[in-house]
Amino acid sequence: MKKFALTTAISLAIACHANAANGGVQDFLDSVRNFESGINPYLADFYAQNLNNPVYTYAKVTAPGRLVRDCATGSMVSEPTTINEFFTKLGIDDIYNPATPNDAQMFKQMQYNSMNAWGFVGYQLGEAVLIDSGYYSPNVVTIDGVEYDSFYMFVDDSTWIGCKTEALAEIPGSGGNKVYVTDINKWQGTFTGRNGVNSFADLVKPEKQELVMRDAMRFNYSVISGLLEDANMTWTQALAKTWPGYDDDNNPITIQATMSGILAAAHLRGAWGVGALLTKDQITCDELGTCITKYVYKFGGYNTIFDTPADDTIEGSSYNETMSAGWGNDIVITGGGVDIIELNEQANAVTTIQDFTVGEDRIILRDWANSSPLANLTVTDTTNGAQLQFASQNVVINGVTASQISADTEAVIVNSNVYAIAWSGKQTVNNFDPAVDKVKGTAGIGFKHLKAYETDNALVIGVQAADGGIYSSITLTGLTLADLSAEMFTNVTGGFDRLGYIVPLSSQNWGWNKVLTINNFSVEKTVISMPLFNYSFSQLELTQDGNNAILSLVDATSGGDNKQLILLNTNVSELSATNFEFVNGNYSDITIDIPVFYPITATVNGSGGSISPTPDSNNVINAKGGSDYTVNFNADAGFKVASITVDGQTVATASSYTFPGLNAAHTLSVTFEPGVSCPAQWDAASVYTGGMQATYNGKIYQARWWSQNNNPESGAPWDYVEDCQ
């Protein structure tokens, strides 16, 4: 993160107050916000006394979040700044009221709304961390025919020499993934709506920004854990690390790693920067020379919501929290809100939970080696509360009785499985529970890399390679696209809205004369992918068939291959080139057949029979125009057709009526009367099976068995029934 560029003797007071005393996670975050936002309530008197005095040296801006750079060096331009000017540069001058200079709520609003010169806001949240934590999808630009995500991340100031504001740059630790980086956070992307953050205005609301910070910490913690694992380093080893440094008075000190210090350092230099610090002792610094170990020191020693291998106090807050515990004998203080305690697996560990609310809070055993850890769960009462014993582990929930837990055990504690998805490899999972189980991303997989589709009996989530193939996937049997949610995933970067729906066509599911039906097709985000066929749009045809769209080959291409892709409840006119990939040419070359439908108002006078196709509730049949269209009259047993009226004119009595070359709306009514109804005339080309009837020369015949082109008057397989009346 980019911290504030200000110099003054009073900045030392900010640092001292920020690390005045240890506490819980909210104390930790408050201290981070006091420093990161540039607004510290401890300095209220200083602000009031220096409203018009240039006590700061701060970056020159054209507006909040709009940094002025030296075009010769690409670096920021600093200038003397009064407190009033400082508040204006941060975009919070309309919040500050000099008449109430010590108003705590005023300072809180100023902090969450504060935007520094680089466009970081509040806790100094930027586009990148919101992308990682699933709150934001970046703007996408096309450079030389290639699409790139576009957002701010730190690159060397020399990138901006010549007053450049955008450039291609590689994301550190991404394995070569490039973005079109901007010189400030421009906030030109879209918010995903996670936790109700639908806009920048939502982001600066205190109750929303607190949730964002927690998810950002969880993302960073997950990435750091993975980096440690890749380096064969444990958290015990990481937290034993020390580095040389200096305190705020510039005295040499030894800086000890702590969980809160590491989390703060990740906020400064990203999870990959912390990973390099812990595994390689690489001490990196930000654009203003603030080094990563400074944050480890400044914000060290607080309780957090994350477990370590030691005996910890895990301390939440009044906000909804997801905490981890179980490595060692831990004490969990939920602090209020609706909380999840993710319990790590460690034999003989005892976890004590305070402030647990049955029916709201929940314990989740996440990805244990023991496949059925709760199989022998016992719940008993103790002096302080209920004790849960299972798989050589104990949990004591203070203030709760065993009967409260036993009334609905799964509402209190449940096992959860985690299934990793990588760039290669396939697996099938039965009994996946979307409410508690997780799909875990690995090796930098983001939602933009994932595609989902349904089969007849499963939901498939796959990683799409550059050639369009899905070579890595998880098949979740019994689930559908309707079961998909952001909560099913962990350690997957970016906004859930970037996960795409796909119809992957191959020789297996769309081979010669095959018909593939897709139940759920979202025009807004589903792509029909056919990398193996090498078709061009000119070889494809889209046809509207009632409520469904049908994709097929044009006659000149098919050569007898009459395969179809049927998209249920899809309007052909809403499809576009964005719904296809790996198809050559221009979408305008595709053949589109959207027939005109005409209403036939069809009614039965009285009773005795019905009409097919069946009219809707308004007695209307929407009939496809352009060819002959037949309406059938189905007499009930003991009835026959008495009369037929079409467009007000009586026509000859028959078992059906055909509108030749349908090209207009029509009305039709039929009346039935008691009598023997004559079945359709015998047709030599038609197939008849046992029990079917046909009319021939005024007589009714019934087939004994399968028959085709056998004249009814010749006898077997036909039997005479009666004369047709």
TORBA-441390 format. One record per residue (C-alpha): x, y, z; residue in one letter. Coordinates in steps of 0.02 Angstrom, whole numbers, padded with zeros to 5 digits, always signed. Last residue first. Layout:
<kolzas>
X,Y,Z,a .
...
</kolzas>
This chain:
<kolzas>
-03488,-02113,-01963,q .
-03338,-02225,-01999,c .
-03391,-02405,-02019,d .
-03334,-02525,-01888,e .
-03178,-02614,-01820,v .
-03097,-02707,-01965,y .
-02934,-02791,-01910,d .
-02766,-02753,-01990,w .
-02603,-02855,-01986,p .
-02678,-02951,-02068,a .
-02820,-02913,-02188,g .
-02791,-02845,-02365,s .
-02919,-02708,-02339,e .
-02800,-02618,-02221,p .
-02668,-02600,-02359,n .
-02495,-02640,-02284,n .
-02374,-02498,-02321,n .
-02305,-02500,-02143,q .
-02357,-02611,-01998,s .
-02308,-02653,-01821,w .
-02437,-02760,-01735,w .
-02625,-02792,-01729,r .
-02672,-02630,-01817,a .
-02851,-02566,-01802,q .
-02964,-02524,-01951,y .
-03106,-02397,-01966,i .
-03207,-02395,-02129,k .
-03250,-02253,-02247,g .
-03130,-02311,-02384,n .
-02987,-02321,-02259,y .
-02984,-02242,-02087,t .
-02839,-02279,-01967,a .
-02818,-02352,-01793,q .
-02669,-02388,-01681,m .
-02683,-02535,-01561,g .
-02522,-02624,-01614,g .
-02404,-02509,-01707,t .
-02426,-02407,-01865,y .
-02286,-02328,-01967,v .
-02336,-02201,-02099,s .
-02287,-02211,-02282,a .
-02446,-02301,-02338,a .
-02555,-02171,-02252,d .
-02725,-02226,-02183,w .
-02843,-02079,-02156,q .
-02847,-02007,-01982,a .
-02966,-02080,-01854,p .
-03155,-02063,-01877,c .
-03249,-02016,-01721,s .
-03392,-02128,-01673,v .
-03537,-02029,-01609,g .
-03585,-01896,-01482,p .
-03547,-01720,-01540,e .
-03391,-01610,-01549,f .
-03382,-01427,-01602,t .
-03226,-01343,-01667,v .
-03170,-01162,-01673,s .
-03033,-01074,-01770,l .
-02973,-00895,-01781,t .
-02826,-00838,-01886,h .
-02672,-00726,-01883,a .
-02571,-00712,-02043,a .
-02435,-00794,-02147,n .
-02465,-00982,-02133,l .
-02417,-01063,-02299,g .
-02572,-01175,-02299,p .
-02671,-01177,-02136,f .
-02708,-01361,-02105,t .
-02863,-01423,-02015,y .
-02880,-01585,-01920,s .
-02993,-01734,-01883,s .
-03111,-01682,-02024,a .
-03275,-01589,-02055,t .
-03270,-01477,-02208,a .
-03260,-01291,-02174,v .
-03380,-01166,-02098,t .
-03322,-00985,-02115,q .
-03294,-00864,-01970,g .
-03104,-00863,-01984,d .
-03108,-01054,-01981,v .
-03263,-01145,-01916,t .
-03264,-01333,-01892,i .
-03416,-01444,-01862,s .
-03471,-01608,-01781,a .
-03304,-01690,-01740,v .
-03333,-01857,-01654,k .
-03375,-01916,-01479,f .
-03389,-02085,-01389,g .
-03213,-02078,-01322,a .
-03151,-01897,-01328,d .
-03120,-01818,-01497,a .
-02946,-01746,-01530,n .
-02949,-01608,-01659,f .
-02778,-01570,-01736,n .
-02711,-01401,-01795,v .
-02593,-01408,-01943,t .
-02472,-01273,-02003,y .
-02409,-01263,-02182,d .
-02253,-01157,-02199,s .
-02192,-00978,-02175,g .
-02264,-00951,-02003,g .
-02232,-01038,-01837,k .
-02392,-01046,-01736,a .
-02420,-00963,-01568,n .
-02581,-01054,-01517,i .
-02702,-00941,-01423,v .
-02847,-00993,-01310,n .
-02802,-00855,-01185,n .
-02740,-00984,-01059,s .
-02627,-01056,-01194,d .
-02686,-01166,-01338,p .
-02638,-01351,-01339,t .
-02558,-01406,-01502,p .
-02679,-01491,-01512,s .
-02864,-01461,-01484,i .
-02982,-01550,-01366,s .
-03137,-01660,-01362,g .
-03315,-01687,-01308,g .
-03358,-01521,-01230,s .
-03442,-01355,-01273,g .
-03372,-01256,-01417,n .
-03186,-01291,-01420,v .
-03077,-01139,-01455,t .
-02925,-01093,-01560,a .
-02859,-00916,-01579,t .
-02714,-00940,-01698,i .
-02579,-00813,-01664,p .
-02440,-00794,-01792,y .
-02255,-00828,-01764,f .
-02121,-00757,-01877,v .
-01968,-00866,-01893,p .
-01796,-00813,-01829,i .
-01673,-00897,-01943,d .
-01499,-00826,-01923,i .
-01356,-00878,-02037,t .
-01190,-00821,-01963,i .
-01089,-00699,-02068,d .
-01122,-00551,-01952,s .
-01025,-00646,-01818,y .
-00867,-00612,-01915,n .
-00735,-00740,-01957,g .
-00670,-00888,-01859,n .
-00750,-00972,-01708,v .
-00636,-01006,-01558,f .
-00755,-00917,-01442,e .
-00940,-00882,-01451,f .
-01064,-00789,-01339,n .
-00969,-00625,-01361,t .
-01008,-00633,-01548,a .
-01190,-00600,-01507,s .
-01348,-00685,-01442,l .
-01499,-00581,-01391,e .
-01589,-00605,-01558,s .
-01578,-00793,-01537,v .
-01684,-00787,-01380,n .
-01645,-00925,-01256,t .
-01766,-01027,-01152,n .
-01674,-01190,-01186,l .
-01514,-01183,-01287,l .
-01517,-01330,-01408,i .
-01351,-01375,-01491,l .
-01388,-01475,-01645,q .
-01301,-01606,-01751,k .
-01367,-01637,-01926,n .
-01205,-01699,-02004,d .
-01267,-01747,-02178,g .
-01136,-01647,-02270,g .
-01160,-01510,-02139,s .
-01065,-01370,-02226,t .
-01178,-01323,-02372,a .
-01333,-01363,-02268,d .
-01286,-01238,-02133,v .
-01225,-01315,-01971,l .
-01327,-01308,-01812,s .
-01364,-01197,-01662,l .
-01542,-01202,-01596,i .
-01619,-01066,-01487,a .
-01768,-01110,-01380,n .
-01930,-01021,-01333,n .
-02017,-01077,-01491,g .
-01884,-01136,-01611,d .
-01772,-00989,-01654,q .
-01635,-01045,-01773,t .
-01450,-01006,-01771,l .
-01345,-01068,-01916,e .
-01158,-01098,-01927,l .
-01038,-01116,-02074,q .
-01024,-00928,-02104,s .
-00974,-00908,-01921,f .
-00815,-01004,-01957,s .
-00781,-01178,-01890,y .
-00611,-01239,-01831,n .
-00691,-01385,-01739,f .
-00576,-01415,-01589,l .
-00586,-01242,-01508,p .
-00776,-01246,-01493,m .
-00826,-01136,-01346,s .
-01004,-01073,-01326,i .
-00985,-00934,-01198,v .
-01107,-00894,-01057,t .
-01104,-00725,-00969,k .
-01249,-00613,-01019,e .
-01339,-00743,-01125,v .
-01358,-00855,-00973,s .
-01394,-01031,-01033,f .
-01469,-01153,-00909,n .
-01541,-01316,-00977,n .
-01418,-01346,-01118,i .
-01471,-01483,-01240,t .
-01344,-01575,-01348,l .
-01403,-01665,-01505,v .
-01276,-01775,-01593,k .
-01281,-01800,-01781,n .
-01091,-01826,-01790,w .
-01005,-01764,-01633,g .
-01060,-01633,-01512,w .
-01033,-01712,-01340,n .
-00883,-01821,-01377,q .
-00818,-01728,-01530,s .
-00806,-01573,-01421,s .
-00910,-01423,-01372,l .
-00877,-01334,-01207,p .
-01033,-01236,-01158,v .
-00963,-01107,-01039,i .
-01017,-01000,-00893,y .
-00891,-00872,-00837,g .
-00818,-00829,-00667,l .
-00785,-00642,-00676,r .
-00933,-00600,-00564,d .
-00844,-00690,-00423,f .
-00726,-00542,-00414,g .
-00539,-00567,-00411,g .
-00427,-00699,-00334,t .
-00472,-00877,-00286,v .
-00403,-00921,-00114,n .
-00570,-00992,-00059,t .
-00725,-01036,-00157,f .
-00901,-01098,-00119,m .
-00943,-00932,-00035,e .
-00938,-00845,-00205,a .
-01092,-00942,-00257,s .
-01138,-01082,-00378,l .
-01287,-01191,-00331,d .
-01395,-01127,-00475,a .
-01264,-01191,-00596,l .
-01313,-01366,-00544,t .
-01256,-01491,-00412,l .
-01283,-01680,-00400,g .
-01103,-01724,-00438,t .
-00972,-01590,-00417,l .
-00846,-01614,-00557,t .
-00684,-01521,-00523,i .
-00581,-01468,-00673,s .
-00412,-01455,-00756,s .
-00386,-01481,-00942,y .
-00528,-01368,-00999,i .
-00470,-01319,-01174,g .
-00485,-01145,-01246,g .
-00309,-01136,-01315,d .
-00257,-01017,-01175,a .
-00313,-01141,-01043,a .
-00481,-01136,-00956,q .
-00483,-01191,-00775,v .
-00637,-01294,-00738,g .
-00791,-01302,-00630,i .
-00912,-01440,-00678,v .
-01085,-01455,-00602,l .
-01159,-01628,-00610,a .
-01296,-01747,-00667,n .
-01339,-01710,-00849,d .
-01190,-01595,-00867,t .
-01183,-01415,-00811,e .
-01051,-01283,-00845,y .
-00926,-01176,-00754,a .
-00774,-01079,-00813,k .
-00629,-01016,-00708,l .
-00481,-00910,-00762,h .
-00567,-00743,-00728,k .
-00609,-00810,-00555,f .
-00425,-00809,-00515,g .
-00294,-00946,-00506,i .
-00130,-00883,-00435,g .
-00048,-01051,-00406,a .
-00193,-01131,-00313,t .
-00379,-01098,-00295,g .
-00479,-01190,-00163,k .
-00653,-01258,-00193,v .
-00738,-01260,-00024,k .
-00862,-01362,+00079,d .
-00978,-01276,+00204,v .
-01141,-01218,+00123,a .
-01102,-01286,-00050,p .
-01101,-01465,+00021,d .
-01009,-01580,-00100,f .
-01086,-01754,-00086,n .
-00979,-01832,-00224,n .
-00823,-01752,-00294,v .
-00745,-01795,-00461,t .
-00566,-01746,-00500,q .
-00466,-01677,-00645,k .
-00284,-01625,-00661,g .
-00195,-01471,-00727,s .
-00193,-01285,-00689,w .
-00247,-01315,-00509,a .
-00408,-01341,-00412,i .
-00396,-01391,-00230,a .
-00542,-01473,-00141,y .
-00577,-01422,+00038,v .
-00690,-01525,+00150,n .
-00793,-01456,+00294,s .
-00846,-01540,+00455,n .
-00983,-01461,+00558,v .
-01005,-01384,+00730,i .
-01144,-01277,+00805,v .
-01286,-01287,+00679,a .
-01235,-01467,+00647,e .
-01267,-01510,+00830,t .
-01448,-01454,+00831,d .
-01531,-01492,+00999,a .
-01368,-01571,+01056,s .
-01286,-01400,+01067,i .
-01418,-01322,+01179,q .
-01426,-01482,+01282,s .
-01238,-01475,+01314,a .
-01256,-01303,+01391,t .
-01174,-01141,+01336,v .
-01091,-01008,+01443,g .
-00915,-01056,+01392,n .
-00890,-01166,+01241,i .
-00753,-01292,+01275,v .
-00678,-01378,+01123,v .
-00575,-01535,+01139,n .
-00471,-01637,+01016,q .
-00424,-01820,+01008,s .
-00543,-01846,+00860,a .
-00694,-01778,+00954,f .
-00738,-01703,+01123,q .
-00856,-01556,+01140,l .
-00867,-01478,+01313,q .
-01014,-01369,+01362,a .
-00998,-01228,+01487,g .
-00896,-01164,+01633,n .
-00922,-01304,+01761,t .
-00934,-01437,+01627,t .
-01080,-01509,+01528,d .
-01053,-01646,+01402,t .
-01051,-01664,+01213,v .
-00979,-01818,+01129,t .
-00924,-01828,+00948,l .
-00879,-02001,+00886,n .
-00904,-01974,+00699,a .
-00855,-01791,+00711,l .
-00680,-01812,+00636,p .
-00741,-01911,+00486,s .
-00604,-01894,+00353,s .
-00465,-01865,+00479,n .
-00340,-01765,+00376,a .
-00444,-01612,+00416,w .
-00496,-01490,+00280,d .
-00589,-01359,+00383,r .
-00675,-01410,+00543,l .
-00805,-01273,+00555,i .
-00869,-01202,+00719,i .
-01024,-01092,+00705,r .
-01094,-00932,+00776,d .
-01276,-00882,+00751,e .
-01390,-01020,+00815,g .
-01292,-01042,+00976,v .
-01204,-00880,+01020,t .
-01022,-00899,+01074,f .
-00958,-00758,+01186,d .
-00804,-00858,+01241,q .
-00726,-01008,+01157,i .
-00595,-01121,+01237,t .
-00491,-01229,+01121,t .
-00402,-01380,+01193,v .
-00271,-01468,+01086,a .
-00241,-01653,+01117,n .
-00211,-01691,+00932,a .
-00202,-01541,+00816,q .
-00322,-01504,+00673,e .
-00367,-01323,+00641,n .
-00538,-01257,+00689,l .
-00617,-01123,+00580,e .
-00719,-01018,+00701,i .
-00860,-00931,+00610,i .
-00939,-00777,+00688,d .
-01100,-00678,+00681,v .
-01065,-00517,+00775,g .
-00998,-00512,+00951,g .
-00823,-00508,+01024,g .
-00783,-00687,+00972,t .
-00653,-00714,+01107,i .
-00561,-00874,+01063,v .
-00437,-00946,+01187,i .
-00311,-01066,+01114,d .
-00223,-01222,+01179,n .
-00113,-01263,+01030,g .
-00156,-01253,+00847,w .
-00345,-01253,+00864,g .
-00397,-01079,+00806,a .
-00452,-00983,+00653,s .
-00571,-00836,+00644,m .
-00705,-00779,+00521,t .
-00781,-00622,+00593,e .
-00945,-00527,+00585,n .
-00909,-00358,+00665,y .
-00918,-00326,+00853,s .
-00740,-00385,+00867,s .
-00632,-00541,+00860,g .
-00492,-00600,+00973,e .
-00391,-00759,+00953,i .
-00286,-00777,+01111,t .
-00148,-00895,+01065,d .
-00056,-01049,+01129,d .
+00074,-01064,+00990,a .
+00056,-01141,+00816,p .
-00027,-00979,+00755,t .
-00212,-00944,+00732,d .
-00284,-00794,+00644,f .
-00417,-00671,+00707,i .
-00283,-00558,+00781,t .
-00211,-00516,+00951,n .
-00087,-00373,+00938,y .
+00101,-00391,+00958,g .
+00168,-00301,+00805,g .
+00099,-00147,+00718,f .
+00251,-00035,+00717,k .
+00380,-00173,+00711,y .
+00311,-00274,+00565,v .
+00266,-00108,+00484,y .
+00445,-00047,+00491,k .
+00502,-00218,+00428,t .
+00416,-00184,+00261,i .
+00516,-00027,+00227,c .
+00448,+00148,+00206,t .
+00554,+00226,+00069,g .
+00420,+00334,-00009,l .
+00379,+00219,-00154,e .
+00373,+00067,-00041,d .
+00516,-00031,+00035,c .
+00577,-00210,+00020,t .
+00670,-00313,+00149,i .
+00709,-00483,+00072,q .
+00740,-00605,+00214,d .
+00716,-00750,+00091,k .
+00571,-00850,+00163,t .
+00492,-00725,+00282,l .
+00531,-00565,+00187,l .
+00495,-00641,+00016,a .
+00326,-00703,+00079,g .
+00292,-00531,+00152,v .
+00320,-00453,-00019,g .
+00210,-00587,-00097,w .
+00070,-00547,+00025,a .
+00072,-00363,-00023,g .
+00196,-00227,+00020,r .
+00105,-00113,+00142,l .
-00050,-00215,+00186,h .
+00061,-00369,+00190,a .
+00168,-00279,+00320,a .
+00012,-00251,+00426,a .
-00028,-00436,+00418,l .
+00152,-00481,+00465,i .
+00149,-00361,+00613,g .
-00015,-00433,+00673,s .
+00052,-00612,+00661,m .
+00214,-00571,+00749,t .
+00392,-00563,+00681,a .
+00519,-00486,+00800,q .
+00616,-00329,+00752,i .
+00785,-00312,+00836,t .
+00825,-00131,+00877,i .
+00943,+00010,+00826,p .
+00887,+00181,+00888,n .
+00811,+00294,+00756,n .
+00690,+00375,+00881,d .
+00544,+00286,+00795,d .
+00633,+00119,+00817,d .
+00767,+00055,+00700,y .
+00794,-00112,+00616,g .
+00879,-00281,+00620,p .
+00772,-00430,+00574,w .
+00692,-00572,+00672,t .
+00607,-00735,+00623,k .
+00527,-00849,+00751,a .
+00355,-00815,+00679,l .
+00409,-00889,+00512,a .
+00480,-01046,+00592,q .
+00320,-01080,+00688,t .
+00219,-01037,+00533,w .
+00308,-01179,+00446,t .
+00434,-01166,+00304,m .
+00449,-01289,+00160,n .
+00466,-01142,+00039,a .
+00306,-01190,-00053,d .
+00220,-01207,+00118,e .
+00276,-01033,+00167,l .
+00210,-00963,+00003,l .
+00044,-01050,+00031,g .
+00027,-00980,+00206,s .
+00070,-00807,+00139,i .
-00067,-00823,+00008,v .
-00197,-00875,+00137,s .
-00147,-00738,+00259,y .
-00156,-00608,+00120,n .
-00330,-00664,+00071,f .
-00389,-00665,+00251,r .
-00316,-00491,+00279,m .
-00406,-00424,+00126,a .
-00566,-00506,+00187,d .
-00548,-00419,+00354,r .
-00511,-00252,+00273,m .
-00664,-00267,+00161,v .
-00774,-00301,+00311,l .
-00709,-00145,+00399,e .
-00737,-00044,+00240,q .
-00921,-00092,+00242,k .
-00960,-00038,+00421,e .
-00860,+00122,+00398,p .
-00944,+00174,+00234,k .
-00806,+00223,+00113,v .
-00830,+00068,+00006,l .
-01016,+00096,-00012,d .
-00987,+00261,-00102,a .
-00859,+00173,-00213,f .
-01000,+00060,-00270,s .
-01088,-00105,-00242,n .
-01011,-00154,-00076,v .
-01157,-00253,-00003,g .
-01051,-00391,+00071,n .
-00988,-00430,-00106,r .
-01076,-00317,-00232,g .
-00947,-00346,-00369,t .
-00885,-00168,-00386,f .
-00842,-00114,-00563,t .
-00683,-00046,-00640,g .
-00635,+00135,-00670,q .
-00570,+00164,-00493,w .
-00425,+00271,-00557,k .
-00298,+00207,-00430,n .
-00143,+00301,-00486,i .
-00003,+00277,-00615,d .
-00104,+00148,-00711,t .
-00048,-00031,-00747,v .
-00101,-00123,-00903,y .
-00080,-00294,-00826,v .
+00039,-00436,-00859,k .
+00042,-00616,-00797,n .
+00220,-00682,-00806,g .
+00219,-00809,-00665,g .
+00107,-00709,-00551,s .
+00232,-00678,-00412,g .
+00248,-00493,-00450,p .
+00118,-00435,-00578,i .
+00205,-00392,-00741,e .
+00190,-00218,-00815,a .
+00113,-00139,-00970,l .
+00102,+00051,-00954,a .
-00018,+00192,-00912,e .
+00002,+00372,-00850,t .
+00151,+00431,-00951,k .
+00209,+00606,-00905,c .
+00375,+00585,-00997,g .
+00444,+00475,-00860,i .
+00304,+00371,-00784,w .
+00392,+00203,-00782,t .
+00541,+00289,-00697,s .
+00433,+00292,-00541,d .
+00462,+00104,-00520,d .
+00304,+00003,-00517,v .
+00172,-00009,-00382,f .
+00001,-00067,-00435,m .
-00144,+00028,-00509,y .
-00275,-00053,-00622,f .
-00303,-00117,-00799,s .
-00341,-00298,-00838,d .
-00272,-00340,-01009,y .
-00353,-00396,-01171,e .
-00240,-00428,-01321,v .
-00276,-00358,-01495,g .
-00130,-00238,-01492,d .
-00187,-00173,-01323,i .
-00366,-00205,-01270,t .
-00423,-00134,-01103,v .
-00516,-00211,-00956,v .
-00566,-00108,-00805,n .
-00542,-00204,-00646,p .
-00668,-00312,-00552,s .
-00690,-00266,-00370,y .
-00742,-00342,-00205,y .
-00665,-00514,-00221,g .
-00519,-00503,-00099,s .
-00385,-00500,-00233,d .
-00477,-00371,-00337,i .
-00502,-00262,-00183,l .
-00317,-00277,-00144,v .
-00271,-00221,-00320,a .
-00394,-00076,-00331,e .
-00327,+00012,-00179,g .
-00365,+00017,+00006,l .
-00269,+00144,+00103,q .
-00363,+00105,+00264,y .
-00473,+00246,+00204,g .
-00442,+00266,+00017,v .
-00296,+00244,-00101,f .
-00305,+00362,-00250,g .
-00118,+00393,-00268,w .
-00126,+00565,-00187,a .
-00219,+00501,-00034,n .
-00405,+00477,-00014,m .
-00480,+00498,+00160,s .
-00660,+00438,+00167,n .
-00637,+00307,+00305,y .
-00526,+00422,+00407,q .
-00633,+00577,+00392,m .
-00788,+00482,+00446,q .
-00698,+00421,+00601,k .
-00632,+00594,+00636,f .
-00808,+00664,+00634,m .
-00867,+00525,+00749,q .
-00732,+00570,+00876,a .
-00777,+00756,+00879,d .
-00624,+00844,+00948,n .
-00618,+00993,+00828,p .
-00803,+01034,+00847,t .
-00810,+01214,+00778,a .
-00669,+01172,+00658,p .
-00787,+01052,+00567,n .
-00698,+00924,+00457,y .
-00816,+00830,+00339,i .
-00814,+00956,+00194,d .
-00623,+00960,+00200,d .
-00619,+00771,+00176,i .
-00558,+00758,-00005,g .
-00381,+00710,+00046,l .
-00307,+00862,-00043,k .
-00438,+00971,+00044,t .
-00390,+00903,+00215,f .
-00207,+00939,+00178,f .
-00248,+01114,+00116,e .
-00338,+01151,+00279,n .
-00193,+01076,+00376,i .
-00070,+01183,+00279,t .
+00041,+01108,+00144,t .
+00218,+01143,+00088,p .
+00247,+01058,-00081,e .
+00293,+00887,-00150,s .
+00301,+00831,-00333,v .
+00286,+00644,-00358,m .
+00415,+00548,-00459,s .
+00410,+00511,-00646,g .
+00585,+00582,-00664,t .
+00572,+00712,-00803,a .
+00382,+00719,-00799,c .
+00383,+00768,-00617,d .
+00220,+00695,-00555,r .
+00056,+00773,-00498,v .
-00055,+00648,-00406,l .
-00242,+00640,-00433,r .
-00316,+00548,-00283,g .
-00402,+00703,-00217,p .
-00389,+00837,-00351,a .
-00248,+00918,-00451,t .
-00124,+00849,-00326,v .
+00044,+00904,-00254,k .
+00113,+00781,-00128,a .
+00134,+00837,+00052,y .
+00257,+00935,+00157,t .
+00161,+00969,+00315,y .
+00160,+01113,+00441,v .
+00109,+01246,+00314,p .
+00003,+01345,+00440,n .
-00178,+01389,+00400,n .
-00267,+01252,+00497,l .
-00121,+01239,+00616,n .
-00197,+01254,+00790,q .
-00351,+01149,+00753,a .
-00248,+01009,+00674,y .
-00127,+01002,+00820,f .
-00272,+00996,+00941,d .
-00350,+00848,+00851,a .
-00186,+00754,+00837,l .
-00240,+00606,+00942,y .
-00387,+00588,+00821,p .
-00263,+00530,+00686,n .
-00296,+00565,+00502,i .
-00165,+00509,+00376,g .
-00278,+00363,+00330,s .
-00137,+00237,+00350,e .
-00082,+00286,+00524,f .
-00246,+00299,+00617,n .
-00312,+00157,+00508,r .
-00173,+00039,+00562,v .
-00201,+00084,+00745,s .
-00388,+00055,+00726,d .
-00353,-00110,+00641,l .
-00248,-00174,+00785,f .
-00371,-00112,+00916,d .
-00507,-00198,+00816,q .
-00406,-00359,+00811,v .
-00376,-00362,+00997,g .
-00256,-00264,+01105,g .
-00075,-00207,+01116,n .
-00025,-00033,+01173,a .
+00044,+00131,+01106,a .
+00091,+00070,+00934,n .
-00012,+00192,+00829,a .
+00007,+00326,+00962,h .
+00194,+00325,+00940,c .
+00186,+00325,+00751,a .
+00064,+00469,+00742,i .
+00167,+00565,+00868,a .
+00319,+00544,+00757,l .
+00220,+00627,+00618,s .
+00220,+00784,+00729,i .
+00397,+00823,+00679,a .
+00337,+00849,+00503,t .
+00348,+00759,+00337,t .
+00202,+00699,+00235,l .
+00189,+00571,+00097,a .
+00051,+00458,+00159,f .
+00067,+00271,+00139,k .
+00052,+00179,-00026,k .
+00000,+00000,+00000,m .
</kolzas>
